[in-house]
Amino acid sequence: MFLRTLERGGIAAAGRSLGLSAMAASRALRELEGDLALRLFDRTTRHVAPTEAGQ
C-alpha cells in the first residue's frame, strides 16, 4: 500500500489499483503508520506527499 501510494500519488488511486476501496486503503496506511510509529505521508483533501520518514 505504501509503495503504491507513492507510485500513484494518492491513497484512493493506490487502493483502486489493489482492488480496495479508498476507505480500506486509508485504513491500511494508518495501520502501517501505527505499527511503525511513524507518519509516512502528509495528507490533505487533494494531495498526498511523503514525509521525511516516508522518503
C-alpha distance matrix in Angstrom:
0.0 3.8 5.6 5.1 6.0 8.6 9.8 10.2 11.5 10.4 8.2 10.4 10.4 6.7 7.3 10.6 9.7 8.1 11.1 10.0 12.0 11.3 12.5 10.3 7.1 9.0 10.2 7.2 6.7 10.5 10.8 9.0 11.3 14.0 13.9 14.0 16.5 15.1 14.2 11.5 12.0 15.2 15.0 17.8 18.4 18.2 16.3 13.2 14.2 13.1 15.6 17.7 15.7 12.4 14.5
3.8 0.0 3.8 5.5 5.2 6.4 8.8 10.1 10.4 10.1 8.8 11.9 11.9 8.5 10.2 13.4 12.4 11.5 14.7 13.4 15.0 13.5 14.5 13.0 9.5 10.1 11.6 8.9 6.7 10.2 11.0 8.3 9.6 13.0 12.9 12.1 14.4 12.4 11.4 8.3 9.2 12.7 13.3 16.5 17.8 17.4 14.9 11.4 11.5 9.7 12.1 14.0 12.0 8.7 10.7
5.6 3.8 0.0 3.8 5.4 5.1 6.2 8.6 9.8 10.6 10.4 13.1 11.9 8.6 11.1 13.6 11.6 11.4 15.0 14.7 16.6 15.4 17.2 15.6 12.0 13.2 15.0 12.2 10.4 14.0 14.7 11.8 13.1 16.6 16.2 15.0 17.6 15.3 14.4 10.8 11.5 14.8 15.5 18.5 19.6 18.6 15.9 12.6 12.3 10.6 13.5 14.8 13.4 9.8 10.6
5.1 5.5 3.8 0.0 3.8 5.4 5.0 5.9 8.1 8.4 8.1 10.1 8.4 5.1 8.0 10.0 8.0 8.4 11.9 11.9 13.8 12.8 15.1 13.8 10.2 12.0 14.3 11.9 10.7 14.4 15.5 13.4 14.9 18.2 18.2 17.6 19.9 17.8 16.3 12.9 12.6 15.5 15.3 17.7 18.1 16.9 14.7 12.1 12.7 12.2 15.5 17.4 16.3 12.6 13.5
6.0 5.2 5.4 3.8 0.0 3.8 5.5 5.2 5.5 5.3 5.3 8.3 7.4 5.0 8.0 10.5 9.7 10.5 13.3 12.4 13.3 11.3 13.5 13.0 9.2 9.9 12.8 11.1 9.1 12.4 14.3 12.6 13.2 16.7 17.4 16.7 18.4 15.9 13.8 10.5 9.3 11.9 11.5 13.9 14.6 13.4 11.1 8.3 9.3 9.3 12.7 15.3 14.6 10.8 12.1
8.6 6.4 5.1 5.4 3.8 0.0 3.8 5.7 5.3 7.3 8.6 11.6 10.2 8.3 11.7 13.7 12.4 13.5 16.6 16.0 17.0 14.9 17.1 16.7 12.9 13.2 16.0 14.2 11.6 14.7 16.6 14.2 14.4 18.1 18.7 17.2 18.8 15.9 13.9 10.2 9.2 11.8 12.3 14.8 16.1 14.5 11.5 8.5 8.0 7.5 11.1 13.1 12.9 9.1 9.3
9.8 8.8 6.2 5.0 5.5 3.8 0.0 3.8 5.7 8.2 10.0 12.0 9.4 7.9 11.6 12.7 10.6 12.4 15.6 15.9 17.2 15.7 18.4 17.8 14.1 15.3 18.1 16.2 14.3 17.7 19.3 17.0 17.7 21.3 21.6 20.4 22.3 19.5 17.6 13.9 12.9 15.3 15.3 17.3 18.0 15.9 13.3 11.1 11.1 11.1 14.7 16.5 16.4 12.6 12.3
10.2 10.1 8.6 5.9 5.2 5.7 3.8 0.0 3.8 5.6 7.8 8.9 6.0 5.8 9.5 10.0 8.7 11.2 13.8 13.9 14.7 13.0 16.1 16.1 12.6 13.8 17.0 15.7 14.1 17.4 19.4 17.8 18.4 21.9 22.7 21.8 23.4 20.7 18.4 15.0 13.2 15.0 14.1 15.5 15.5 13.2 11.3 9.9 11.1 12.2 15.9 18.3 18.4 14.6 14.8
11.5 10.4 9.8 8.1 5.5 5.3 5.7 3.8 0.0 3.8 7.1 9.0 7.4 7.7 11.1 12.2 11.8 14.0 16.3 15.7 15.7 13.2 16.0 16.6 13.0 13.2 16.7 15.9 13.6 16.3 18.9 17.4 17.3 20.8 22.1 21.0 22.1 19.1 16.3 13.1 10.7 11.8 10.9 12.2 12.6 10.2 7.8 6.5 7.7 9.5 13.2 15.9 16.5 13.0 13.3
10.4 10.1 10.6 8.4 5.3 7.3 8.2 5.6 3.8 0.0 3.8 5.6 5.4 6.2 8.6 10.1 10.8 12.6 14.3 13.0 12.5 9.6 12.3 13.3 10.0 9.9 13.6 13.4 11.4 13.9 16.7 15.9 15.9 19.1 20.7 20.2 21.0 18.4 15.4 12.8 10.1 11.0 9.2 10.3 10.1 8.5 7.0 5.8 8.5 10.5 13.9 17.1 17.3 13.8 15.0
8.2 8.8 10.4 8.1 5.3 8.6 10.0 7.8 7.1 3.8 0.0 3.8 5.5 5.1 6.1 8.6 9.9 10.7 12.1 10.1 9.5 6.6 8.9 9.6 6.3 6.3 9.9 9.9 8.4 11.0 13.5 13.2 13.7 16.5 18.1 18.2 19.1 17.0 14.4 12.1 10.0 11.4 9.4 11.0 10.6 10.3 9.3 7.6 10.4 11.6 14.6 17.9 17.3 14.0 16.0
10.4 11.9 13.1 10.1 8.3 11.6 12.0 8.9 9.0 5.6 3.8 0.0 3.8 5.4 5.0 6.2 8.7 9.9 10.3 8.4 7.1 4.4 7.9 9.1 6.8 7.7 11.1 11.6 11.2 13.5 15.8 16.1 16.9 19.3 21.0 21.5 22.4 20.6 17.9 15.9 13.6 14.7 12.0 12.7 11.1 10.7 10.9 10.4 13.6 15.3 18.3 21.6 21.1 17.8 19.6
10.4 11.9 11.9 8.4 7.4 10.2 9.4 6.0 7.4 5.4 5.5 3.8 0.0 3.8 5.4 5.1 6.3 8.7 9.8 9.4 9.2 7.8 11.4 11.9 9.1 10.8 14.1 13.7 13.1 16.0 18.1 17.7 18.7 21.5 22.7 22.9 24.2 22.1 19.6 16.9 14.8 16.1 14.0 14.7 13.5 12.0 11.7 11.1 13.9 15.4 18.9 21.9 21.6 17.9 19.2
6.7 8.5 8.6 5.1 5.0 8.3 7.9 5.8 7.7 6.2 5.1 5.4 3.8 0.0 3.8 5.5 5.2 6.5 8.8 8.3 9.4 8.3 11.3 10.6 7.4 9.6 12.4 11.1 10.6 14.0 15.6 14.7 16.1 19.0 19.8 19.9 21.6 19.7 17.6 14.8 13.5 15.6 14.1 15.8 15.2 14.2 13.1 11.3 13.4 14.1 17.4 20.2 19.3 15.7 17.1
7.3 10.2 11.1 8.0 8.0 11.7 11.6 9.5 11.1 8.6 6.1 5.0 5.4 3.8 0.0 3.8 5.4 5.1 6.1 4.6 5.8 5.7 8.5 7.4 5.0 8.1 10.4 9.4 10.2 13.2 14.4 14.4 16.2 18.5 19.3 20.2 21.9 20.5 18.6 16.3 15.2 17.2 15.3 16.8 15.8 15.5 15.1 13.5 16.0 16.7 19.6 22.5 21.3 17.9 19.8
10.6 13.4 13.6 10.0 10.5 13.7 12.7 10.0 12.2 10.1 8.6 6.2 5.1 5.5 3.8 0.0 3.8 5.3 4.9 5.4 6.4 7.3 10.6 10.0 8.5 11.4 13.7 13.1 14.0 16.9 18.1 18.1 20.0 22.3 23.1 23.9 25.7 24.2 22.2 19.7 18.3 20.0 17.9 18.8 17.2 16.4 16.5 15.6 18.3 19.4 22.6 25.5 24.6 21.0 22.5
9.7 12.4 11.6 8.0 9.7 12.4 10.6 8.7 11.8 10.8 9.9 8.7 6.3 5.2 5.4 3.8 0.0 3.8 5.6 7.5 9.7 10.5 13.6 12.4 10.2 13.4 15.6 14.0 14.7 18.1 19.0 18.2 20.3 23.0 23.2 23.7 25.8 24.2 22.5 19.6 18.6 20.8 19.2 20.5 19.5 18.2 17.7 16.4 18.4 19.0 22.4 24.9 23.9 20.2 21.3
8.1 11.5 11.4 8.4 10.5 13.5 12.4 11.2 14.0 12.6 10.7 9.9 8.7 6.5 5.1 5.3 3.8 0.0 3.8 5.6 8.9 10.4 12.6 10.5 8.7 12.4 13.7 11.7 13.1 16.4 16.6 16.1 18.7 20.9 20.8 21.7 24.1 23.0 21.7 19.1 18.7 21.3 19.9 21.6 20.8 20.2 19.5 17.7 19.6 19.6 22.7 25.1 23.5 20.0 21.6
11.1 14.7 15.0 11.9 13.3 16.6 15.6 13.8 16.3 14.3 12.1 10.3 9.8 8.8 6.1 4.9 5.6 3.8 0.0 3.8 6.9 9.6 11.7 9.7 9.3 13.0 14.0 12.8 14.9 17.7 17.9 18.1 20.8 22.6 22.7 24.1 26.2 25.4 24.0 21.7 21.0 23.2 21.3 22.6 21.2 20.9 20.9 19.5 22.0 22.4 25.4 28.0 26.5 23.1 24.9
10.0 13.4 14.7 11.9 12.4 16.0 15.9 13.9 15.7 13.0 10.1 8.4 9.4 8.3 4.6 5.4 7.5 5.6 3.8 0.0 3.8 6.5 8.0 6.0 6.1 9.6 10.5 9.9 12.1 14.5 15.0 15.7 18.1 19.7 20.2 21.8 23.6 22.9 21.4 19.5 18.8 20.8 18.7 20.1 18.7 18.9 19.0 17.6 20.3 20.7 23.5 26.3 24.7 21.5 23.7
12.0 15.0 16.6 13.8 13.3 17.0 17.2 14.7 15.7 12.5 9.5 7.1 9.2 9.4 5.8 6.4 9.7 8.9 6.9 3.8 0.0 3.8 5.3 5.2 6.2 8.6 9.8 10.6 12.5 14.3 15.4 16.7 18.5 19.9 21.1 22.8 24.0 23.2 21.3 19.8 18.5 19.9 17.3 18.0 16.2 16.8 17.6 16.7 19.9 20.9 23.4 26.6 25.3 22.2 24.6
11.3 13.5 15.4 12.8 11.3 14.9 15.7 13.0 13.2 9.6 6.6 4.4 7.8 8.3 5.7 7.3 10.5 10.4 9.6 6.5 3.8 0.0 3.8 5.5 5.1 6.1 8.5 9.9 10.7 12.3 14.2 15.4 16.5 18.2 20.0 21.2 22.0 20.9 18.5 17.1 15.4 16.4 13.6 14.2 12.5 13.3 14.0 13.3 16.6 17.9 20.4 23.8 22.8 19.7 22.2
12.5 14.5 17.2 15.1 13.5 17.1 18.4 16.1 16.0 12.3 8.9 7.9 11.4 11.3 8.5 10.6 13.6 12.6 11.7 8.0 5.3 3.8 0.0 3.8 5.4 5.1 6.1 8.6 10.0 10.5 12.3 14.3 15.4 16.3 18.3 20.0 20.5 19.9 17.8 17.2 15.8 16.7 14.0 14.9 13.4 15.1 15.8 14.9 18.1 19.0 20.9 24.3 23.0 20.4 23.3
10.3 13.0 15.6 13.8 13.0 16.7 17.8 16.1 16.6 13.3 9.6 9.1 11.9 10.6 7.4 10.0 12.4 10.5 9.7 6.0 5.2 5.5 3.8 0.0 3.8 5.4 5.0 6.2 8.7 9.8 10.5 12.3 14.3 15.1 16.4 18.4 19.5 19.2 17.7 16.9 16.2 18.0 15.9 17.4 16.4 17.8 17.9 16.3 19.0 19.2 21.2 24.2 22.4 19.8 22.7
7.1 9.5 12.0 10.2 9.2 12.9 14.1 12.6 13.0 10.0 6.3 6.8 9.1 7.4 5.0 8.5 10.2 8.7 9.3 6.1 6.2 5.1 5.4 3.8 0.0 3.8 5.4 5.1 6.4 8.7 9.9 10.7 12.5 14.2 15.4 16.7 18.0 17.2 15.5 14.0 13.2 15.3 13.5 15.4 14.8 15.6 15.1 13.2 15.6 15.8 18.1 21.1 19.4 16.5 19.2
9.0 10.1 13.2 12.0 9.9 13.2 15.3 13.8 13.2 9.9 6.3 7.7 10.8 9.6 8.1 11.4 13.4 12.4 13.0 9.6 8.6 6.1 5.1 5.4 3.8 0.0 3.8 5.4 5.2 6.2 8.6 9.9 10.6 12.2 14.2 15.4 16.0 15.0 12.9 12.1 11.0 12.5 10.6 12.6 12.3 13.8 13.4 11.4 14.0 14.3 16.0 19.3 17.8 15.3 18.4
10.2 11.6 15.0 14.3 12.8 16.0 18.1 17.0 16.7 13.6 9.9 11.1 14.1 12.4 10.4 13.7 15.6 13.7 14.0 10.5 9.8 8.5 6.1 5.0 5.4 3.8 0.0 3.8 5.4 5.1 6.1 8.6 9.8 10.4 12.2 14.2 14.8 14.7 13.4 13.3 13.1 14.9 13.3 15.5 15.5 17.4 16.9 14.8 16.9 16.7 17.9 20.9 18.8 16.8 20.1
7.2 8.9 12.2 11.9 11.1 14.2 16.2 15.7 15.9 13.4 9.9 11.6 13.7 11.1 9.4 13.1 14.0 11.7 12.8 9.9 10.6 9.9 8.6 6.2 5.1 5.4 3.8 0.0 3.8 5.5 5.1 6.2 8.7 9.8 10.5 12.4 13.9 13.8 13.0 12.2 12.8 15.4 14.5 17.2 17.6 18.8 17.7 15.0 16.7 15.8 17.2 19.7 17.3 15.1 18.3
6.7 6.7 10.4 10.7 9.1 11.6 14.3 14.1 13.6 11.4 8.4 11.2 13.1 10.6 10.2 14.0 14.7 13.1 14.9 12.1 12.5 10.7 10.0 8.7 6.4 5.2 5.4 3.8 0.0 3.8 5.4 5.0 6.1 8.5 9.8 10.6 11.8 10.8 9.6 8.5 9.0 11.8 11.4 14.5 15.5 16.6 15.0 11.9 13.2 12.1 13.4 16.0 13.8 11.5 14.8
10.5 10.2 14.0 14.4 12.4 14.7 17.7 17.4 16.3 13.9 11.0 13.5 16.0 14.0 13.2 16.9 18.1 16.4 17.7 14.5 14.3 12.3 10.5 9.8 8.7 6.2 5.1 5.5 3.8 0.0 3.8 5.4 5.1 6.1 8.6 9.9 10.0 9.7 8.6 9.1 9.7 11.8 11.4 14.4 15.6 17.5 16.1 13.3 14.6 13.6 13.9 16.6 14.4 12.9 16.6
10.8 11.0 14.7 15.5 14.3 16.6 19.3 19.4 18.9 16.7 13.5 15.8 18.1 15.6 14.4 18.1 19.0 16.6 17.9 15.0 15.4 14.2 12.3 10.5 9.9 8.6 6.1 5.1 5.4 3.8 0.0 3.8 5.4 4.9 6.1 8.6 9.5 10.4 10.6 11.1 12.7 15.1 15.1 18.2 19.3 21.1 19.7 16.7 17.6 16.1 16.4 18.5 15.6 14.5 18.1
9.0 8.3 11.8 13.4 12.6 14.2 17.0 17.8 17.4 15.9 13.2 16.1 17.7 14.7 14.4 18.1 18.2 16.1 18.1 15.7 16.7 15.4 14.3 12.3 10.7 9.9 8.6 6.2 5.0 5.4 3.8 0.0 3.8 5.3 5.1 6.2 8.3 8.5 9.1 8.8 11.2 14.3 15.0 18.4 20.0 21.1 19.1 15.8 16.0 13.9 14.2 15.9 12.8 11.5 14.9
11.3 9.6 13.1 14.9 13.2 14.4 17.7 18.4 17.3 15.9 13.7 16.9 18.7 16.1 16.2 20.0 20.3 18.7 20.8 18.1 18.5 16.5 15.4 14.3 12.5 10.6 9.8 8.7 6.1 5.1 5.4 3.8 0.0 3.8 5.5 5.2 5.7 5.2 5.6 6.4 8.9 11.6 12.9 16.4 18.5 19.9 17.7 14.4 14.2 12.0 11.6 13.3 10.4 9.8 13.5
14.0 13.0 16.6 18.2 16.7 18.1 21.3 21.9 20.8 19.1 16.5 19.3 21.5 19.0 18.5 22.3 23.0 20.9 22.6 19.7 19.9 18.2 16.3 15.1 14.2 12.2 10.4 9.8 8.5 6.1 4.9 5.3 3.8 0.0 3.8 5.4 4.8 6.8 8.1 10.0 12.3 14.5 15.5 18.7 20.6 22.5 20.7 17.6 17.7 15.6 14.8 16.3 13.3 13.3 17.0
13.9 12.9 16.2 18.2 17.4 18.7 21.6 22.7 22.1 20.7 18.1 21.0 22.7 19.8 19.3 23.1 23.2 20.8 22.7 20.2 21.1 20.0 18.3 16.4 15.4 14.2 12.2 10.5 9.8 8.6 6.1 5.1 5.5 3.8 0.0 3.8 5.6 8.0 10.3 11.4 14.4 17.1 18.3 21.8 23.7 25.2 23.2 19.8 19.6 17.1 16.3 17.3 13.8 13.9 17.2
14.0 12.1 15.0 17.6 16.7 17.2 20.4 21.8 21.0 20.2 18.2 21.5 22.9 19.9 20.2 23.9 23.7 21.7 24.1 21.8 22.8 21.2 20.0 18.4 16.7 15.4 14.2 12.4 10.6 9.9 8.6 6.2 5.2 5.4 3.8 0.0 3.8 5.3 8.3 9.2 12.7 15.6 17.5 21.1 23.5 24.7 22.2 18.6 17.7 14.8 13.6 14.0 10.4 11.0 14.2
16.5 14.4 17.6 19.9 18.4 18.8 22.3 23.4 22.1 21.0 19.1 22.4 24.2 21.6 21.9 25.7 25.8 24.1 26.2 23.6 24.0 22.0 20.5 19.5 18.0 16.0 14.8 13.9 11.8 10.0 9.5 8.3 5.7 4.8 5.6 3.8 0.0 3.8 7.0 9.4 12.5 14.6 16.6 20.1 22.7 24.2 21.9 18.6 17.7 15.0 13.2 13.7 10.5 11.9 15.2
15.1 12.4 15.3 17.8 15.9 15.9 19.5 20.7 19.1 18.4 17.0 20.6 22.1 19.7 20.5 24.2 24.2 23.0 25.4 22.9 23.2 20.9 19.9 19.2 17.2 15.0 14.7 13.8 10.8 9.7 10.4 8.5 5.2 6.8 8.0 5.3 3.8 0.0 3.8 6.0 9.2 11.3 13.9 17.4 20.3 21.5 18.8 15.5 14.2 11.4 9.4 10.0 7.0 8.4 11.7
14.2 11.4 14.4 16.3 13.8 13.9 17.6 18.4 16.3 15.4 14.4 17.9 19.6 17.6 18.6 22.2 22.5 21.7 24.0 21.4 21.3 18.5 17.8 17.7 15.5 12.9 13.4 13.0 9.6 8.6 10.6 9.1 5.6 8.1 10.3 8.3 7.0 3.8 0.0 3.8 5.9 7.6 10.1 13.7 16.7 17.8 15.2 12.0 11.0 8.7 6.9 8.9 7.0 7.3 10.8
11.5 8.3 10.8 12.9 10.5 10.2 13.9 15.0 13.1 12.8 12.1 15.9 16.9 14.8 16.3 19.7 19.6 19.1 21.7 19.5 19.8 17.1 17.2 16.9 14.0 12.1 13.3 12.2 8.5 9.1 11.1 8.8 6.4 10.0 11.4 9.2 9.4 6.0 3.8 0.0 3.8 7.1 9.6 13.3 16.1 16.5 13.5 9.9 8.5 5.8 5.4 7.6 5.8 4.2 7.9
12.0 9.2 11.5 12.6 9.3 9.2 12.9 13.2 10.7 10.1 10.0 13.6 14.8 13.5 15.2 18.3 18.6 18.7 21.0 18.8 18.5 15.4 15.8 16.2 13.2 11.0 13.1 12.8 9.0 9.7 12.7 11.2 8.9 12.3 14.4 12.7 12.5 9.2 5.9 3.8 0.0 3.8 6.0 9.7 12.5 12.8 9.8 6.3 5.4 4.3 5.1 8.7 8.4 6.3 9.1
15.2 12.7 14.8 15.5 11.9 11.8 15.3 15.0 11.8 11.0 11.4 14.7 16.1 15.6 17.2 20.0 20.8 21.3 23.2 20.8 19.9 16.4 16.7 18.0 15.3 12.5 14.9 15.4 11.8 11.8 15.1 14.3 11.6 14.5 17.1 15.6 14.6 11.3 7.6 7.1 3.8 0.0 3.8 6.9 10.4 10.9 8.1 5.8 5.3 6.1 6.0 9.7 10.6 9.3 11.5
15.0 13.3 15.5 15.3 11.5 12.3 15.3 14.1 10.9 9.2 9.4 12.0 14.0 14.1 15.3 17.9 19.2 19.9 21.3 18.7 17.3 13.6 14.0 15.9 13.5 10.6 13.3 14.5 11.4 11.4 15.1 15.0 12.9 15.5 18.3 17.5 16.6 13.9 10.1 9.6 6.0 3.8 0.0 3.8 6.8 7.9 6.0 4.7 6.7 8.7 9.7 13.4 14.1 12.2 14.5
17.8 16.5 18.5 17.7 13.9 14.8 17.3 15.5 12.2 10.3 11.0 12.7 14.7 15.8 16.8 18.8 20.5 21.6 22.6 20.1 18.0 14.2 14.9 17.4 15.4 12.6 15.5 17.2 14.5 14.4 18.2 18.4 16.4 18.7 21.8 21.1 20.1 17.4 13.7 13.3 9.7 6.9 3.8 0.0 3.8 5.4 5.1 6.4 8.9 11.8 12.8 16.4 17.5 15.7 17.6
18.4 17.8 19.6 18.1 14.6 16.1 18.0 15.5 12.6 10.1 10.6 11.1 13.5 15.2 15.8 17.2 19.5 20.8 21.2 18.7 16.2 12.5 13.4 16.4 14.8 12.3 15.5 17.6 15.5 15.6 19.3 20.0 18.5 20.6 23.7 23.5 22.7 20.3 16.7 16.1 12.5 10.4 6.8 3.8 0.0 3.8 6.1 8.3 11.5 14.6 16.1 19.9 20.7 18.6 20.5
18.2 17.4 18.6 16.9 13.4 14.5 15.9 13.2 10.2 8.5 10.3 10.7 12.0 14.2 15.5 16.4 18.2 20.2 20.9 18.9 16.8 13.3 15.1 17.8 15.6 13.8 17.4 18.8 16.6 17.5 21.1 21.1 19.9 22.5 25.2 24.7 24.2 21.5 17.8 16.5 12.8 10.9 7.9 5.4 3.8 0.0 3.8 7.1 10.3 13.8 15.9 19.5 20.7 18.2 19.5
16.3 14.9 15.9 14.7 11.1 11.5 13.3 11.3 7.8 7.0 9.3 10.9 11.7 13.1 15.1 16.5 17.7 19.5 20.9 19.0 17.6 14.0 15.8 17.9 15.1 13.4 16.9 17.7 15.0 16.1 19.7 19.1 17.7 20.7 23.2 22.2 21.9 18.8 15.2 13.5 9.8 8.1 6.0 5.1 6.1 3.8 0.0 3.8 6.6 10.2 12.5 15.9 17.3 14.8 15.8
13.2 11.4 12.6 12.1 8.3 8.5 11.1 9.9 6.5 5.8 7.6 10.4 11.1 11.3 13.5 15.6 16.4 17.7 19.5 17.6 16.7 13.3 14.9 16.3 13.2 11.4 14.8 15.0 11.9 13.3 16.7 15.8 14.4 17.6 19.8 18.6 18.6 15.5 12.0 9.9 6.3 5.8 4.7 6.4 8.3 7.1 3.8 0.0 3.8 6.8 9.5 13.0 13.9 11.2 12.5
14.2 11.5 12.3 12.7 9.3 8.0 11.1 11.1 7.7 8.5 10.4 13.6 13.9 13.4 16.0 18.3 18.4 19.6 22.0 20.3 19.9 16.6 18.1 19.0 15.6 14.0 16.9 16.7 13.2 14.6 17.6 16.0 14.2 17.7 19.6 17.7 17.7 14.2 11.0 8.5 5.4 5.3 6.7 8.9 11.5 10.3 6.6 3.8 0.0 3.8 6.4 9.6 11.1 8.6 9.3
13.1 9.7 10.6 12.2 9.3 7.5 11.1 12.2 9.5 10.5 11.6 15.3 15.4 14.1 16.7 19.4 19.0 19.6 22.4 20.7 20.9 17.9 19.0 19.2 15.8 14.3 16.7 15.8 12.1 13.6 16.1 13.9 12.0 15.6 17.1 14.8 15.0 11.4 8.7 5.8 4.3 6.1 8.7 11.8 14.6 13.8 10.2 6.8 3.8 0.0 3.8 6.6 7.5 4.9 5.9
15.6 12.1 13.5 15.5 12.7 11.1 14.7 15.9 13.2 13.9 14.6 18.3 18.9 17.4 19.6 22.6 22.4 22.7 25.4 23.5 23.4 20.4 20.9 21.2 18.1 16.0 17.9 17.2 13.4 13.9 16.4 14.2 11.6 14.8 16.3 13.6 13.2 9.4 6.9 5.4 5.1 6.0 9.7 12.8 16.1 15.9 12.5 9.5 6.4 3.8 0.0 3.8 5.3 4.9 6.3
17.7 14.0 14.8 17.4 15.3 13.1 16.5 18.3 15.9 17.1 17.9 21.6 21.9 20.2 22.5 25.5 24.9 25.1 28.0 26.3 26.6 23.8 24.3 24.2 21.1 19.3 20.9 19.7 16.0 16.6 18.5 15.9 13.3 16.3 17.3 14.0 13.7 10.0 8.9 7.6 8.7 9.7 13.4 16.4 19.9 19.5 15.9 13.0 9.6 6.6 3.8 0.0 3.8 5.4 5.2
15.7 12.0 13.4 16.3 14.6 12.9 16.4 18.4 16.5 17.3 17.3 21.1 21.6 19.3 21.3 24.6 23.9 23.5 26.5 24.7 25.3 22.8 23.0 22.4 19.4 17.8 18.8 17.3 13.8 14.4 15.6 12.8 10.4 13.3 13.8 10.4 10.5 7.0 7.0 5.8 8.4 10.6 14.1 17.5 20.7 20.7 17.3 13.9 11.1 7.5 5.3 3.8 0.0 3.8 5.5
12.4 8.7 9.8 12.6 10.8 9.1 12.6 14.6 13.0 13.8 14.0 17.8 17.9 15.7 17.9 21.0 20.2 20.0 23.1 21.5 22.2 19.7 20.4 19.8 16.5 15.3 16.8 15.1 11.5 12.9 14.5 11.5 9.8 13.3 13.9 11.0 11.9 8.4 7.3 4.2 6.3 9.3 12.2 15.7 18.6 18.2 14.8 11.2 8.6 4.9 4.9 5.4 3.8 0.0 3.8
14.5 10.7 10.6 13.5 12.1 9.3 12.3 14.8 13.3 15.0 16.0 19.6 19.2 17.1 19.8 22.5 21.3 21.6 24.9 23.7 24.6 22.2 23.3 22.7 19.2 18.4 20.1 18.3 14.8 16.6 18.1 14.9 13.5 17.0 17.2 14.2 15.2 11.7 10.8 7.9 9.1 11.5 14.5 17.6 20.5 19.5 15.8 12.5 9.3 5.9 6.3 5.2 5.5 3.8 0.0
